[in-house]
């Protein structure tokens, strides 16, 4: 799952996902794949076929802004995918491997979310649950001892019951991991996670091969909690300045809705061990542990 040529891998995947009809070309003749040929992309982007081939092969690593804009147009990239393309072209492979300290949560953030009555999680770029407040632990009690949302989503059968919109959620999860993996090629824990889950999940392998990229920022989700029942919640993600890769995720129900009432009953129920509860990320034991 590790790529030494993330830029080439990304544009190659986008070429394979773009049909001739999408760019106004006839689809006549025998094609080995449904996507565009290299010479077609080169023609549409206004570059030579040899130059575009070098881009895909990683022999040309610094395309101009004009070339990137042309590829964005040819592949029909949205704003987020276009930004990802530009970041890949600028970064090379200079990123260092994340340090173990980057999986620690600052005490003031723990105090902050503990004061909230809405479910909140602090997660790593790999979707490790590093910390959760009381409502968050109650909401994700279905995870049991699991502390990584990617493993739960793809390897635990109960995830497909818990997430009523499982396919959309799984796509978003993989698209976010894909973006992270290509921008942080030296993150060995992330590579190990993807390889571990891919070995057991054809769904992750299928979605990974698409090379869609999307940050998980805002999403309305439908959950079926084993104790609270059906819940319609809005998920919002925030980056945490000063802590690379950390995200703060919150889950809110519409005020006055049945979901809000059910969520309040769940939070008020007697405490049960939940995701990360026995080895919380703010404890010394959890800080020294390896989530993989």
N, C-alpha and C positions, 0 to 999 in steps of 0.2 A: 504493500500500500504506500510505500515511500517513493517519492519522485524527486529526482535530481534536476528535473526540468519542468517545474510547475507551470510556467507560462506556456510552453509548448503543449503540455498535457491539456491545459484549459482550452486553448483555441482549437486543438484537435477534437476535443469532445464537443465543442460548440459547432464545429464544421459537420460532425457526424449527426448532430441533432437538427441541422438546418436543411430543409428539403429544397429542391430546385424551385418548386412552386412558390415557396415563401419569398424567394428573391426574384420571381418573374422569369425563371428559366424553364424551358421545356424539359420534361422528364422522360423524353424519348430515349431509346437505346438501352442496352443492357448495363445495369449498374450492380456492382457487387454489394454496395450498401445504399441505404436510402438517403444519405447525406450528400453534401456537395463534394466535388472533386477539388483538389488543391488548385488546379489551374483556373477553376471557376471562381474560387475565393480571390485568387490573385487578380483576376480580371476585374471583378466587382470592386475590389479595394484599390485598384490603380497601382499595383506593384507587380514586379516580375514574379513568375512562378518560382524561380530559383531563390529569390529573397524570402518569399513566404515559406518555402520548404525549409530554409535555414531557421526560420522562426520556430516552426514546429519541432525541428530536430534539436533546438537549443544551441545552434551554432551562431545565431544572431540573437543577442540578449538585450539590446537597447533600441527597440523600435521608437520612432519619433511619435510625438503627440498626434501628428497628422495621420500616421499609420494606425494608431490605436483608435482614433475616431472613425476611421474608415472600417476597421474590423467591427467596431461597435455597431455601425450602421448595417453592415453585411449580415451579421449574426442576429440582429434585432435585440441587442442586449438592453435590459432595463437599467435604471440608474445605478442600482446596487451592483449588478454584474459588471457594468462598465467601470465602476470605481474599483472593483476587484481586479479587473484586467489591468488598469493603470498601476495599481499597487504591486501586482506581480512583475510588471515591466520595470518598476523602480527598485525593487528590493534585492534582486539577486539571491544569494544564499548566505547573507551575512549575519542572519539572526543567531544569537547564542541560544544554547539550550536553557530552558527555564530552570531556575534554582528551586530547591525544596521550600525555601522561604516564601515563594509565590503562592503556595497553597495554604498559607496561614491567614487567618482573618483578624483584623485589628480589633482589639477589645472595645473601642468606642463604637464600632459598627454592630457588634453583638449587643451592646447596651441599647443602641438605637432601635434595632428590630424587635428586641425583647419588650420594648414599651408599646409596640403596635398590637392592635387587636385584629389585624388582617394578616392572613398567611404570607410569610416572606421566607425566601431562601437566598443564601449566598452561594454561588456556584463558580467553579473554575471553567476555563474555556473547554474542558473535556466533559462538562456537565457532572463533575463530582459535586455532591452536596457537601459543602464545607461547613455550613451552619444553617440552622433553621430556628425560627422562634416557635413558641408553643402552638399557635394556630397552624403554622406550617408543618410541624411534626404530626399534628392531628390529621391534617388534610392528606399527607403522604404516608400515613401509617401502613398503607397497603404495600409499601416497599419492603417492610420487614427490615432485615439486617442489610439489605442492599443500599449502597451509598452513591451509586452512579446511575443517572437517569437513562443513559444510552443502553447500558446492560439491561436495565429493567424493561425499557420499551421493546427491545428486540428479543430478549431471552426469557422473559417471564410471561407465561401464558395469561396471567391475570391482567397484564397491561392492556390487552385488547378489550377486556371488559371495562377496565377503569377508564381508559380513553375511548369515548364513544366515537370520536373522529380520528381513530388510530392512524389511518393511512396518511392523512394530512399532517398529523403531528410527527409521524415517522419521517416524512419527506422534509419537514422543517428542521428536524434534528440532524439529519444527514447533511442537508444543505449547509447548515451552520458549521458542522464538523469539517466539511469539505473546504469551506472558506478558511477555517482556522488552520487546517493541515497544510494547505499550500502556502500560507503566509508565515507559518512557524514550522518549517521542515525539520528543524532539529529537536522538536519536542518528542522524545522517545516514548514517553508515557502515552501520548496521544496515538502514536503509531501502534504501540502495543495494544491499546484499547480497541482500535479499529480492526486489527488483525485477529484479536481474540473473539470479538463479536462476529466478524465476517465468517470465521471458521464454523460458526454455529447457526448463522442466520443468512438464508438466501435473500431475504428481503433487504438487509443492509447491503449485501453485495450488489443487488440489482440497483438500488438507489444510489450507491456510491459510484457506479459506472456511469451514471448520467452526468455527473459533475455539475449539478446545479449548485449555486451559491446563494445563501440568504442568511442574514443575521436574524436570530429569534428575538424580536423586540416587542411586538404587540400581536396578540392573538386572542380570539374568543374561543374558548374550549368547552366541551360538554363532557363532564365526568360522571361516572356511576360509582359513587363511593359505597363500600360495603356496609357502612353504618349510617351515613347521611343520606344515601339515595342519590337521585339525579341532581347534578349541580351545573349551572351555566355560569362560568367565571371568565372574567377578562384578565388575561396575563399581560403584564408589562415588565419589560426588562430595562435596567439602567446599568451603564458601565460605571465602575468605581474608579475615580481618578486616584492615581498614586499606587494602585495595585494592578499590575498588568494581567489582563485576562479575566479578572473577577467580574461577575455580573450579579446584580441584585434583582431578584424576580419577585413580583408581588401578584397576588390573586384576589380579585375583588368581585363581589356579586352586586347586581343592580339593587340599589336601595329599595326596600319594601317588597322585594321579590321573594318567592318561595325558596330560591337558592340562598338568599341572605339568611332567612330564618333557619334553614337546615344547617347552614354553615355555623351559625351561632350555637345551635344545639350540639353540634359536633365538638366545637371548641370548649364548650362548657362541660362536656362529659368527662368522667374520670380519666386521668392520664393513662396512656398505654405506650409502651416502647414503640418508637417509630424510626424512620430513616435517620441514621446518624445519631440517634438518641443515646445509644450505649457507648458511643465513642465520639462524642461531639467534637467538632473541629476546634473549639476553643479550649479543649482540655490538653494537657501536655502529652497524653498518650496519643490522641488523635493527630496532634501536630507532627509527631514523629512517624506516623504510619504512612504507608504507601497505598493509595487508593486502588492501585492495580495489583 
